[in-house]
Each structure stands twice: as C-alpha cells, then as structure tokens.
Amino acid sequence: MSGVSLFIIGSAAKYNSGSGSGSGDGLGLTNAWFGGGRLGYPAALAVISRVDRIIFASDTATAVAKGPLSLARYGLAAHGNTTDAWFGGGAPGLVSRVDRVIFASDSATAVVKGPLSATRYIIGAHGNTTDAWFGGGWEPGTVSRVDRIIFASDSATAVVKGPLSSARYGPSAHGSTTDAWFAAGYSGSERSTVDRVIFASDTATAVAKGPLSGGRYTQGAHGNTTDAWFGGNFPAFTDGSKVDRIIFASDTATAVVKGPLSLAKFRLTAGGSTTDAWFGGGDSPSEGAVSTVDRVIFASDTATAVAKGPLSAGKSWSAAN
C-alpha cells in the first residue's frame, strides 16, 4: 500500500477543486481548499489536519492556513458546493468520518457530519450542488463501493449507491452537474479505466467509458462542465507529469494527452474554477514532498502548467475542494 494516494483525489478540491478530486461546475468560485495530508517523502512524517486556502486572484502568494479538519488524516477525498466542502474518509486507522468546512467561517475547526457507510481511504469524490459521491478505495481490500452524501441531511450515514465497474483504490474523479467520471486506480496493476456515474440513475453499476491514455493512480483531477483534466501518476518515474483531458461529449474515446505539469509527481490533488485547474502538493522522486501548485489553463492546455504560489508546506495525500 505504500505510495498510494487520492486526489479528490481523490479528490479533493471539488467545487473549487477533486480524486483525489475538484469540480467548479459553472459556479464561478474564487478559492480552493486543500485539506489534510502527510508531510515527508520517502520517510513518513507527520499526518496533518491543516487546511490551506488558495485565492485564485492572488495565486502567486503562499496559500493561507485556515481552520483545521477535526482529525489529522491522509488519503481522503472531498467535494462541495458554493458554501461548504465535505472531506470524507482517510487514514491512519481507516476512518469513515466526514468533515464539513463552511467557507464563511473557515477559521473554525471543521464540523463532523454523518459518516461514510464504511471506513476506507484512497478514494475519489465528485458531485453536484446538492450531493457528493465517494467511490472506490481500500477498506481494507479494494472496493467498488460508491457512497452518496446528501448535503441537506448531512448528519445521516451516507447511502450506498450503484458500484464502480470494478474494485480499485486510488481513483480520482471529476464530472458535470449530472455525472461523475471516476478515473484510473490500482487493483493488481495501474488501471486506465474510466467509469461514469449518472446521478439520476445512481443505483446502477457505473458505465465504463473511454480510458485514460495509460494506467495510473494517485493523480489529481479537476475540470469544468464539458471536460476533465487528470494530472500526475504513481510512481512518477513514468508519465508523472502527464495530463489527460476527457471530453464528456466524446467520452468513449481515449483521453487526449495535454500540456504537462511543471514537475513529475504523485499523491497530488487538484481544485480550481471553470477556466483553470490548480494541481497542488504531492511527492516527487527528485524533490520529496512538495508544496508546488501548478495552474493548468484550459484555454491553452497544450502548454506546460505554470507554477503558482505554493501550499503552506510540502505535503501529499491531501484532498481539495
């Protein structure tokens, strides 16, 4: 299990994200929150509850540390809407805890909400303005489980929905307001699988769509309502800076390779807006745990990503929204 991470992941800088996953689905948000993670690589150092806020309008500045999560953990995922972000799962100890970060009071400790349906980490997450879907992970053992959190009843245990097409950990997710694409992951080998979860029929098994350009996991993901960008790879020695673009309207095609990140890395996460994605943190074989944040501009996505203001510390296995 070494070297495994989310993105929003994991997700997870979602609506301002994430796989180990991020969204920004037409909401015009102005900030991204990167929560949790682990300091140090290759040695495992402190696990943290810190939440960093990136302000897009001043994205050359160091991210500002905000109110922490209720529990220090890594390998979690996140999704949210215009007012709040939900950070779910994580390790060590395997937890089902879900924390709600309220943007308007983001200096306070996150509030504990209804848990996921089971303890797990290394998961992906995406959703819309009313719900979040957390998919895949390690319970222990790889799982295809998808949990749905309904924001309006966020004190209840998450509801189990239709599974991914195969069990795997380390997927990342992004999508539109109607669907989520859970991409890649690990189950015996790196997977290029992309599953589409349709929110309106979320009791069905996710539909396999066009794959990524190669097998990978521990990447970050963010996009807008028409496309998703998946960046990074474990163990980063091969294609570690690669960015794949999925076009939702042609989602049976293989993802298109776009301009790379500025640095090969894995265990990163991503958040952003409708025009840009910020891929933050991660582990680099050459530099260890990094605080680097790369900005991918969707309109010029063949260019190398631009390095922006860093996170408050070098960390990996975080989630973003």
Secondary structure, DSSP 8 states (H G I E B T S, - for coil): -TT---SBBTT---TT---B-----S----EEEEEEEE--SSS---EEEEEEEEEGGGTTS--EEES--SS--BS-EEEE-SSEEEEE--BTTT---EEEEEGGGTTS--EEE---SS--BS-EEEE-SSEEEEE--BSSSB---EEEEEGGGTTS--EEE---SS--BS-EEEE-SSEEEEEEEESSSEEEEEEEEEGGGTTS--EEES--SS-B-S-EEEE-SSEEEEE--SSSTTTTT-EEEEEGGGTTS--EEE---SS--BS-EEEE-SSEEEEE--EETTTEE---EEEEEGGGTTS--EEES--SS--BS-EE-
